[in-house]
Amino acid sequence: MRTGIKFFTMLLLLLFTTTEAATYLRENLKRAKSGDFIVTSQNKAFTLLHIYDKTPESLIIEEITVPAKRMPKGEYTWKSWVENEAPQHTSWVMYEINLANGLMQECFSFSQNGWYNIPQADNFMSTLLNLRLTPIPERSRKKVGPRPTLGSPDQRRPWQPRMVVDGKIIPGVSFQALRTRWPRDGSELSGKLIEVYVPEEGQDYPSYFPYWLQISGLIGKAKVRIIDSGTGLTSPKPPLPNRNAYTS
């Protein structure tokens, strides 16, 4: 994507979940609360997504990226890192998502002090919002432990991602496993199988985000995992600028 927004982070954010029929993530995002955040790890970089603000019509989301090797050492929490202007970050953007249709309306880069071109993002998101995920059958889910011997019943329990909230592992969280296939559109993801794991709804963590995403068919298997999440984050940045006022 030329917008500069992290490709797999947008995929993580905008994939929708499903039960018996497709339910779009924009419906799940209505459960979001200001201050909610997740931190993803992918390609040796961390990306923090923060629900900056919410209105009945839209969400304002911050996205901050830092290479793992540049993340400051010491007693930082993700909250304090952001509140201290995210030292060593390489990208800091803020965008508005329309809750009615799931499309991006505005996107501003604090790093580059300018706006991104929205039509490019719209095309990408429109595809995502029209994909249909289906539950992965229990027999096909990844399992914990070695395979049983030939002819023996498989009694292994399904694999679950790790849930981390404010740096602490939360045991016993159940996840729904889903998958879809990207349409054959000539893009990097064309025809690729995508698996996501979404937590069952909870009150103490943002349960509307997938906490694990895996894309098969790229070089190896591209994986995005959430290494932390939480609520009550405060940003030092001002609200999303008004484009007309900014350019006048």
ChimeraX commands (.cxc) that place a marker at each C-alpha (Angstrom):
marker #1 position 0.00,0.00,0.00 radius 0.5
marker #1 position 1.33,3.43,-0.88 radius 0.5
marker #1 position -0.53,5.15,1.92 radius 0.5
marker #1 position 2.22,4.20,4.36 radius 0.5
marker #1 position -0.20,2.50,6.73 radius 0.5
marker #1 position 1.20,-0.88,7.73 radius 0.5
marker #1 position -0.24,-3.49,5.38 radius 0.5
marker #1 position -0.75,-6.32,7.85 radius 0.5
marker #1 position -1.93,-3.96,10.59 radius 0.5
marker #1 position -4.74,-2.72,8.37 radius 0.5
marker #1 position -5.55,-6.32,7.54 radius 0.5
marker #1 position -5.65,-7.14,11.24 radius 0.5
marker #1 position -7.91,-4.22,11.96 radius 0.5
marker #1 position -10.34,-4.53,9.08 radius 0.5
marker #1 position -11.01,-8.25,8.78 radius 0.5
marker #1 position -14.53,-9.05,9.89 radius 0.5
marker #1 position -15.70,-11.98,11.98 radius 0.5
marker #1 position -18.57,-14.36,11.34 radius 0.5
marker #1 position -20.96,-16.65,13.17 radius 0.5
marker #1 position -23.51,-18.53,11.09 radius 0.5
marker #1 position -23.58,-15.70,8.56 radius 0.5
marker #1 position -21.07,-12.99,7.78 radius 0.5
marker #1 position -20.98,-10.15,10.27 radius 0.5
marker #1 position -18.79,-7.22,9.35 radius 0.5
marker #1 position -16.10,-5.93,11.64 radius 0.5
marker #1 position -17.73,-2.51,11.53 radius 0.5
marker #1 position -20.47,-4.08,13.68 radius 0.5
marker #1 position -17.85,-5.38,16.12 radius 0.5
marker #1 position -16.10,-2.01,16.15 radius 0.5
marker #1 position -19.23,-0.45,17.64 radius 0.5
marker #1 position -18.12,-2.12,20.89 radius 0.5
marker #1 position -14.85,-0.19,20.86 radius 0.5
marker #1 position -14.16,2.32,23.62 radius 0.5
marker #1 position -11.88,5.34,23.66 radius 0.5
marker #1 position -8.58,4.33,25.22 radius 0.5
marker #1 position -8.64,0.71,24.02 radius 0.5
marker #1 position -5.37,-0.41,22.42 radius 0.5
marker #1 position -3.55,-3.44,21.02 radius 0.5
marker #1 position 0.11,-3.96,20.11 radius 0.5
marker #1 position 0.98,-6.20,17.16 radius 0.5
marker #1 position 4.28,-7.87,16.32 radius 0.5
marker #1 position 5.15,-8.56,12.69 radius 0.5
marker #1 position 8.30,-8.39,10.53 radius 0.5
marker #1 position 10.52,-7.37,13.47 radius 0.5
marker #1 position 8.40,-4.33,14.27 radius 0.5
marker #1 position 5.74,-3.41,16.81 radius 0.5
marker #1 position 2.62,-1.47,15.87 radius 0.5
marker #1 position 0.27,0.01,18.43 radius 0.5
marker #1 position -3.37,0.65,17.50 radius 0.5
marker #1 position -5.27,3.02,19.79 radius 0.5
marker #1 position -8.96,3.94,19.76 radius 0.5
marker #1 position -8.40,7.69,20.09 radius 0.5
marker #1 position -12.06,8.69,19.99 radius 0.5
marker #1 position -15.48,7.35,19.11 radius 0.5
marker #1 position -18.68,8.98,17.88 radius 0.5
marker #1 position -21.96,7.33,16.85 radius 0.5
marker #1 position -20.78,7.60,13.23 radius 0.5
marker #1 position -17.05,6.90,13.30 radius 0.5
marker #1 position -13.88,5.85,15.11 radius 0.5
marker #1 position -10.66,7.84,15.28 radius 0.5
marker #1 position -7.71,5.43,15.42 radius 0.5
marker #1 position -4.01,6.07,16.02 radius 0.5
marker #1 position -1.37,3.76,14.59 radius 0.5
marker #1 position 2.22,4.00,15.84 radius 0.5
marker #1 position 5.06,1.78,14.58 radius 0.5
marker #1 position 8.54,1.20,15.99 radius 0.5
marker #1 position 11.18,-1.36,14.88 radius 0.5
marker #1 position 11.68,-3.92,17.62 radius 0.5
marker #1 position 15.41,-3.16,17.85 radius 0.5
marker #1 position 14.67,0.53,18.41 radius 0.5
marker #1 position 12.12,0.06,21.18 radius 0.5
marker #1 position 13.59,1.80,24.25 radius 0.5
marker #1 position 14.80,-0.42,27.06 radius 0.5
marker #1 position 13.79,0.04,30.66 radius 0.5
marker #1 position 10.58,0.29,32.63 radius 0.5
marker #1 position 8.37,1.46,29.77 radius 0.5
marker #1 position 4.81,0.26,29.54 radius 0.5
marker #1 position 3.06,0.77,26.23 radius 0.5
marker #1 position 0.90,3.45,27.86 radius 0.5
marker #1 position 3.87,5.39,29.18 radius 0.5
marker #1 position 5.71,4.96,25.87 radius 0.5
marker #1 position 2.86,6.64,23.97 radius 0.5
marker #1 position 2.36,9.32,26.61 radius 0.5
marker #1 position 6.07,10.17,26.24 radius 0.5
marker #1 position 5.71,10.76,22.48 radius 0.5
marker #1 position 6.61,7.15,21.55 radius 0.5
marker #1 position 10.45,7.44,21.50 radius 0.5
marker #1 position 12.15,6.00,18.39 radius 0.5
marker #1 position 8.88,5.50,16.48 radius 0.5
marker #1 position 9.09,5.53,12.69 radius 0.5
marker #1 position 5.45,6.15,11.83 radius 0.5
marker #1 position 2.55,7.86,13.62 radius 0.5
marker #1 position -0.75,8.25,11.79 radius 0.5
marker #1 position -4.35,8.94,12.76 radius 0.5
marker #1 position -7.38,8.01,10.67 radius 0.5
marker #1 position -11.15,8.03,10.78 radius 0.5
marker #1 position -13.21,4.90,10.06 radius 0.5
marker #1 position -16.87,5.24,9.09 radius 0.5
marker #1 position -18.85,2.77,11.23 radius 0.5
marker #1 position -21.72,2.61,8.73 radius 0.5
marker #1 position -19.64,1.27,5.84 radius 0.5
marker #1 position -16.21,0.48,7.33 radius 0.5
marker #1 position -14.36,2.82,4.97 radius 0.5
marker #1 position -11.56,5.20,5.84 radius 0.5
marker #1 position -12.65,8.82,5.57 radius 0.5
marker #1 position -9.49,10.69,6.55 radius 0.5
marker #1 position -5.88,9.78,7.29 radius 0.5
marker #1 position -3.24,12.17,8.64 radius 0.5
marker #1 position 0.46,11.43,9.27 radius 0.5
marker #1 position 2.03,13.22,12.21 radius 0.5
marker #1 position 5.39,11.78,11.10 radius 0.5
marker #1 position 5.18,13.41,7.68 radius 0.5
marker #1 position 2.89,16.28,8.70 radius 0.5
marker #1 position 0.48,15.65,5.85 radius 0.5
marker #1 position -2.58,13.79,4.53 radius 0.5
marker #1 position -2.71,10.45,2.75 radius 0.5
marker #1 position -4.63,9.78,-0.44 radius 0.5
marker #1 position -7.88,8.08,0.65 radius 0.5
marker #1 position -9.02,6.41,-2.65 radius 0.5
marker #1 position -6.10,3.95,-2.55 radius 0.5
marker #1 position -7.09,2.87,0.96 radius 0.5
marker #1 position -10.75,2.65,-0.01 radius 0.5
marker #1 position -10.06,0.03,-2.69 radius 0.5
marker #1 position -8.12,-2.14,-0.25 radius 0.5
marker #1 position -10.69,-1.89,2.52 radius 0.5
marker #1 position -13.64,-2.49,0.21 radius 0.5
marker #1 position -12.15,-5.86,-0.69 radius 0.5
marker #1 position -11.60,-6.75,2.95 radius 0.5
marker #1 position -15.11,-5.78,3.94 radius 0.5
marker #1 position -16.60,-8.07,1.30 radius 0.5
marker #1 position -14.62,-11.17,2.20 radius 0.5
marker #1 position -16.53,-13.94,3.95 radius 0.5
marker #1 position -14.84,-15.77,6.80 radius 0.5
marker #1 position -16.06,-19.18,7.87 radius 0.5
marker #1 position -15.38,-21.07,11.11 radius 0.5
marker #1 position -12.53,-23.58,10.91 radius 0.5
marker #1 position -13.95,-27.04,11.71 radius 0.5
marker #1 position -12.82,-28.43,15.05 radius 0.5
marker #1 position -11.03,-31.35,13.36 radius 0.5
marker #1 position -9.03,-28.92,11.18 radius 0.5
marker #1 position -7.89,-26.55,13.92 radius 0.5
marker #1 position -4.31,-26.57,15.11 radius 0.5
marker #1 position -3.91,-28.78,18.16 radius 0.5
marker #1 position -1.67,-28.72,21.22 radius 0.5
marker #1 position 0.77,-31.60,21.63 radius 0.5
marker #1 position 2.15,-34.42,19.44 radius 0.5
marker #1 position -0.02,-36.21,16.91 radius 0.5
marker #1 position -1.63,-39.44,18.14 radius 0.5
marker #1 position -0.39,-42.74,16.77 radius 0.5
marker #1 position -2.09,-44.13,13.68 radius 0.5
marker #1 position -5.55,-45.47,14.53 radius 0.5
marker #1 position -5.76,-43.70,17.91 radius 0.5
marker #1 position -8.38,-40.99,18.55 radius 0.5
marker #1 position -7.12,-37.42,18.54 radius 0.5
marker #1 position -7.94,-36.04,21.98 radius 0.5
marker #1 position -5.67,-33.02,21.82 radius 0.5
marker #1 position -7.22,-29.69,22.73 radius 0.5
marker #1 position -7.37,-26.89,20.13 radius 0.5
marker #1 position -4.51,-24.43,20.08 radius 0.5
marker #1 position -5.36,-20.97,21.40 radius 0.5
marker #1 position -3.37,-17.73,21.01 radius 0.5
marker #1 position -2.03,-16.11,24.13 radius 0.5
marker #1 position -4.08,-13.28,25.61 radius 0.5
marker #1 position -1.96,-10.50,27.13 radius 0.5
marker #1 position -3.50,-7.48,28.88 radius 0.5
marker #1 position -1.30,-4.72,30.31 radius 0.5
marker #1 position 1.69,-7.02,30.08 radius 0.5
marker #1 position 0.05,-9.90,31.95 radius 0.5
marker #1 position -1.01,-13.24,30.46 radius 0.5
marker #1 position -4.73,-13.89,30.96 radius 0.5
marker #1 position -5.37,-17.66,31.18 radius 0.5
marker #1 position -8.47,-19.47,29.99 radius 0.5
marker #1 position -9.54,-17.15,27.15 radius 0.5
marker #1 position -11.32,-19.02,24.34 radius 0.5
marker #1 position -10.85,-18.00,20.73 radius 0.5
marker #1 position -12.95,-18.51,17.62 radius 0.5
marker #1 position -10.89,-19.69,14.63 radius 0.5
marker #1 position -11.93,-18.45,11.18 radius 0.5
marker #1 position -10.53,-18.44,7.67 radius 0.5
marker #1 position -11.05,-16.94,4.24 radius 0.5
marker #1 position -9.30,-16.73,0.88 radius 0.5
marker #1 position -8.31,-13.47,-0.75 radius 0.5
marker #1 position -9.79,-13.01,-4.25 radius 0.5
marker #1 position -7.51,-13.56,-7.22 radius 0.5
marker #1 position -6.87,-9.90,-7.99 radius 0.5
marker #1 position -3.17,-9.90,-8.91 radius 0.5
marker #1 position -2.16,-8.35,-5.58 radius 0.5
marker #1 position 0.38,-9.71,-3.09 radius 0.5
marker #1 position -2.47,-11.49,-1.29 radius 0.5
marker #1 position -4.15,-12.89,-4.42 radius 0.5
marker #1 position -5.59,-16.33,-3.67 radius 0.5
marker #1 position -3.91,-16.57,-0.27 radius 0.5
marker #1 position -5.50,-18.44,2.65 radius 0.5
marker #1 position -6.01,-16.25,5.72 radius 0.5
marker #1 position -6.69,-17.54,9.24 radius 0.5
marker #1 position -7.70,-15.35,12.18 radius 0.5
marker #1 position -8.38,-16.03,15.85 radius 0.5
marker #1 position -10.87,-13.75,17.58 radius 0.5
marker #1 position -11.46,-13.92,21.36 radius 0.5
marker #1 position -14.86,-14.60,22.76 radius 0.5
marker #1 position -16.40,-11.36,23.94 radius 0.5
marker #1 position -14.95,-10.16,27.25 radius 0.5
marker #1 position -15.16,-7.08,29.41 radius 0.5
marker #1 position -11.53,-6.58,30.42 radius 0.5
marker #1 position -9.89,-6.53,27.00 radius 0.5
marker #1 position -10.70,-5.39,23.43 radius 0.5
marker #1 position -12.44,-8.53,22.17 radius 0.5
marker #1 position -13.36,-7.12,18.76 radius 0.5
marker #1 position -9.80,-7.43,17.38 radius 0.5
marker #1 position -8.32,-10.65,15.99 radius 0.5
marker #1 position -5.46,-11.65,18.32 radius 0.5
marker #1 position -3.71,-13.86,15.76 radius 0.5
marker #1 position -3.57,-13.69,11.98 radius 0.5
marker #1 position -1.75,-16.02,9.62 radius 0.5
marker #1 position -1.42,-15.80,5.84 radius 0.5
marker #1 position -0.36,-18.95,3.98 radius 0.5
marker #1 position 1.22,-18.90,0.56 radius 0.5
marker #1 position 3.60,-15.97,1.00 radius 0.5
marker #1 position 7.26,-16.66,1.70 radius 0.5
marker #1 position 6.70,-19.16,4.49 radius 0.5
marker #1 position 3.67,-18.13,6.53 radius 0.5
marker #1 position 3.25,-14.48,7.42 radius 0.5
marker #1 position 2.04,-14.15,11.00 radius 0.5
marker #1 position 0.71,-11.22,12.98 radius 0.5
marker #1 position 0.24,-11.67,16.70 radius 0.5
marker #1 position -0.86,-9.37,19.46 radius 0.5
marker #1 position 1.73,-9.08,22.20 radius 0.5
marker #1 position -0.23,-6.75,24.48 radius 0.5
marker #1 position -3.58,-5.00,24.80 radius 0.5
marker #1 position -5.45,-2.91,27.29 radius 0.5
marker #1 position -7.68,0.04,28.04 radius 0.5
marker #1 position -7.28,3.56,29.36 radius 0.5
marker #1 position -4.48,4.75,27.06 radius 0.5
marker #1 position -4.11,8.53,26.66 radius 0.5
marker #1 position -2.48,10.10,23.60 radius 0.5
marker #1 position -0.39,13.28,23.62 radius 0.5
marker #1 position -1.52,14.11,20.09 radius 0.5
marker #1 position -4.28,16.65,19.31 radius 0.5
marker #1 position -7.51,15.53,17.61 radius 0.5
marker #1 position -7.49,14.62,13.92 radius 0.5
marker #1 position -6.87,17.90,12.09 radius 0.5
marker #1 position -9.56,19.42,9.91 radius 0.5
marker #1 position -8.34,18.98,6.34 radius 0.5
marker #1 position -9.97,22.17,5.06 radius 0.5
marker #1 position -8.59,24.28,7.91 radius 0.5
marker #1 position -5.18,22.61,7.59 radius 0.5
marker #1 position -4.85,23.33,3.86 radius 0.5
marker #1 position -6.41,26.80,3.88 radius 0.5
marker link #1:1,2 radius 0.2
marker link #1:2,3 radius 0.2
marker link #1:3,4 radius 0.2
marker link #1:4,5 radius 0.2
marker link #1:5,6 radius 0.2
marker link #1:6,7 radius 0.2
marker link #1:7,8 radius 0.2
marker link #1:8,9 radius 0.2
marker link #1:9,10 radius 0.2
marker link #1:10,11 radius 0.2
marker link #1:11,12 radius 0.2
marker link #1:12,13 radius 0.2
marker link #1:13,14 radius 0.2
marker link #1:14,15 radius 0.2
marker link #1:15,16 radius 0.2
marker link #1:16,17 radius 0.2
marker link #1:17,18 radius 0.2
marker link #1:18,19 radius 0.2
marker link #1:19,20 radius 0.2
marker link #1:20,21 radius 0.2
marker link #1:21,22 radius 0.2
marker link #1:22,23 radius 0.2
marker link #1:23,24 radius 0.2
marker link #1:24,25 radius 0.2
marker link #1:25,26 radius 0.2
marker link #1:26,27 radius 0.2
marker link #1:27,28 radius 0.2
marker link #1:28,29 radius 0.2
marker link #1:29,30 radius 0.2
marker link #1:30,31 radius 0.2
marker link #1:31,32 radius 0.2
marker link #1:32,33 radius 0.2
marker link #1:33,34 radius 0.2
marker link #1:34,35 radius 0.2
marker link #1:35,36 radius 0.2
marker link #1:36,37 radius 0.2
marker link #1:37,38 radius 0.2
marker link #1:38,39 radius 0.2
marker link #1:39,40 radius 0.2
marker link #1:40,41 radius 0.2
marker link #1:41,42 radius 0.2
marker link #1:42,43 radius 0.2
marker link #1:43,44 radius 0.2
marker link #1:44,45 radius 0.2
marker link #1:45,46 radius 0.2
marker link #1:46,47 radius 0.2
marker link #1:47,48 radius 0.2
marker link #1:48,49 radius 0.2
marker link #1:49,50 radius 0.2
marker link #1:50,51 radius 0.2
marker link #1:51,52 radius 0.2
marker link #1:52,53 radius 0.2
marker link #1:53,54 radius 0.2
marker link #1:54,55 radius 0.2
marker link #1:55,56 radius 0.2
marker link #1:56,57 radius 0.2
marker link #1:57,58 radius 0.2
marker link #1:58,59 radius 0.2
marker link #1:59,60 radius 0.2
marker link #1:60,61 radius 0.2
marker link #1:61,62 radius 0.2
marker link #1:62,63 radius 0.2
marker link #1:63,64 radius 0.2
marker link #1:64,65 radius 0.2
marker link #1:65,66 radius 0.2
marker link #1:66,67 radius 0.2
marker link #1:67,68 radius 0.2
marker link #1:68,69 radius 0.2
marker link #1:69,70 radius 0.2
marker link #1:70,71 radius 0.2
marker link #1:71,72 radius 0.2
marker link #1:72,73 radius 0.2
marker link #1:73,74 radius 0.2
marker link #1:74,75 radius 0.2
marker link #1:75,76 radius 0.2
marker link #1:76,77 radius 0.2
marker link #1:77,78 radius 0.2
marker link #1:78,79 radius 0.2
marker link #1:79,80 radius 0.2
marker link #1:80,81 radius 0.2
marker link #1:81,82 radius 0.2
marker link #1:82,83 radius 0.2
marker link #1:83,84 radius 0.2
marker link #1:84,85 radius 0.2
marker link #1:85,86 radius 0.2
marker link #1:86,87 radius 0.2
marker link #1:87,88 radius 0.2
marker link #1:88,89 radius 0.2
marker link #1:89,90 radius 0.2
marker link #1:90,91 radius 0.2
marker link #1:91,92 radius 0.2
marker link #1:92,93 radius 0.2
marker link #1:93,94 radius 0.2
marker link #1:94,95 radius 0.2
marker link #1:95,96 radius 0.2
marker link #1:96,97 radius 0.2
marker link #1:97,98 radius 0.2
marker link #1:98,99 radius 0.2
marker link #1:99,100 radius 0.2
marker link #1:100,101 radius 0.2
marker link #1:101,102 radius 0.2
marker link #1:102,103 radius 0.2
marker link #1:103,104 radius 0.2
marker link #1:104,105 radius 0.2
marker link #1:105,106 radius 0.2
marker link #1:106,107 radius 0.2
marker link #1:107,108 radius 0.2
marker link #1:108,109 radius 0.2
marker link #1:109,110 radius 0.2
marker link #1:110,111 radius 0.2
marker link #1:111,112 radius 0.2
marker link #1:112,113 radius 0.2
marker link #1:113,114 radius 0.2
marker link #1:114,115 radius 0.2
marker link #1:115,116 radius 0.2
marker link #1:116,117 radius 0.2
marker link #1:117,118 radius 0.2
marker link #1:118,119 radius 0.2
marker link #1:119,120 radius 0.2
marker link #1:120,121 radius 0.2
marker link #1:121,122 radius 0.2
marker link #1:122,123 radius 0.2
marker link #1:123,124 radius 0.2
marker link #1:124,125 radius 0.2
marker link #1:125,126 radius 0.2
marker link #1:126,127 radius 0.2
marker link #1:127,128 radius 0.2
marker link #1:128,129 radius 0.2
marker link #1:129,130 radius 0.2
marker link #1:130,131 radius 0.2
marker link #1:131,132 radius 0.2
marker link #1:132,133 radius 0.2
marker link #1:133,134 radius 0.2
marker link #1:134,135 radius 0.2
marker link #1:135,136 radius 0.2
marker link #1:136,137 radius 0.2
marker link #1:137,138 radius 0.2
marker link #1:138,139 radius 0.2
marker link #1:139,140 radius 0.2
marker link #1:140,141 radius 0.2
marker link #1:141,142 radius 0.2
marker link #1:142,143 radius 0.2
marker link #1:143,144 radius 0.2
marker link #1:144,145 radius 0.2
marker link #1:145,146 radius 0.2
marker link #1:146,147 radius 0.2
marker link #1:147,148 radius 0.2
marker link #1:148,149 radius 0.2
marker link #1:149,150 radius 0.2
marker link #1:150,151 radius 0.2
marker link #1:151,152 radius 0.2
marker link #1:152,153 radius 0.2
marker link #1:153,154 radius 0.2
marker link #1:154,155 radius 0.2
marker link #1:155,156 radius 0.2
marker link #1:156,157 radius 0.2
marker link #1:157,158 radius 0.2
marker link #1:158,159 radius 0.2
marker link #1:159,160 radius 0.2
marker link #1:160,161 radius 0.2
marker link #1:161,162 radius 0.2
marker link #1:162,163 radius 0.2
marker link #1:163,164 radius 0.2
marker link #1:164,165 radius 0.2
marker link #1:165,166 radius 0.2
marker link #1:166,167 radius 0.2
marker link #1:167,168 radius 0.2
marker link #1:168,169 radius 0.2
marker link #1:169,170 radius 0.2
marker link #1:170,171 radius 0.2
marker link #1:171,172 radius 0.2
marker link #1:172,173 radius 0.2
marker link #1:173,174 radius 0.2
marker link #1:174,175 radius 0.2
marker link #1:175,176 radius 0.2
marker link #1:176,177 radius 0.2
marker link #1:177,178 radius 0.2
marker link #1:178,179 radius 0.2
marker link #1:179,180 radius 0.2
marker link #1:180,181 radius 0.2
marker link #1:181,182 radius 0.2
marker link #1:182,183 radius 0.2
marker link #1:183,184 radius 0.2
marker link #1:184,185 radius 0.2
marker link #1:185,186 radius 0.2
marker link #1:186,187 radius 0.2
marker link #1:187,188 radius 0.2
marker link #1:188,189 radius 0.2
marker link #1:189,190 radius 0.2
marker link #1:190,191 radius 0.2
marker link #1:191,192 radius 0.2
marker link #1:192,193 radius 0.2
marker link #1:193,194 radius 0.2
marker link #1:194,195 radius 0.2
marker link #1:195,196 radius 0.2
marker link #1:196,197 radius 0.2
marker link #1:197,198 radius 0.2
marker link #1:198,199 radius 0.2
marker link #1:199,200 radius 0.2
marker link #1:200,201 radius 0.2
marker link #1:201,202 radius 0.2
marker link #1:202,203 radius 0.2
marker link #1:203,204 radius 0.2
marker link #1:204,205 radius 0.2
marker link #1:205,206 radius 0.2
marker link #1:206,207 radius 0.2
marker link #1:207,208 radius 0.2
marker link #1:208,209 radius 0.2
marker link #1:209,210 radius 0.2
marker link #1:210,211 radius 0.2
marker link #1:211,212 radius 0.2
marker link #1:212,213 radius 0.2
marker link #1:213,214 radius 0.2
marker link #1:214,215 radius 0.2
marker link #1:215,216 radius 0.2
marker link #1:216,217 radius 0.2
marker link #1:217,218 radius 0.2
marker link #1:218,219 radius 0.2
marker link #1:219,220 radius 0.2
marker link #1:220,221 radius 0.2
marker link #1:221,222 radius 0.2
marker link #1:222,223 radius 0.2
marker link #1:223,224 radius 0.2
marker link #1:224,225 radius 0.2
marker link #1:225,226 radius 0.2
marker link #1:226,227 radius 0.2
marker link #1:227,228 radius 0.2
marker link #1:228,229 radius 0.2
marker link #1:229,230 radius 0.2
marker link #1:230,231 radius 0.2
marker link #1:231,232 radius 0.2
marker link #1:232,233 radius 0.2
marker link #1:233,234 radius 0.2
marker link #1:234,235 radius 0.2
marker link #1:235,236 radius 0.2
marker link #1:236,237 radius 0.2
marker link #1:237,238 radius 0.2
marker link #1:238,239 radius 0.2
marker link #1:239,240 radius 0.2
marker link #1:240,241 radius 0.2
marker link #1:241,242 radius 0.2
marker link #1:242,243 radius 0.2
marker link #1:243,244 radius 0.2
marker link #1:244,245 radius 0.2
marker link #1:245,246 radius 0.2
marker link #1:246,247 radius 0.2
marker link #1:247,248 radius 0.2
view
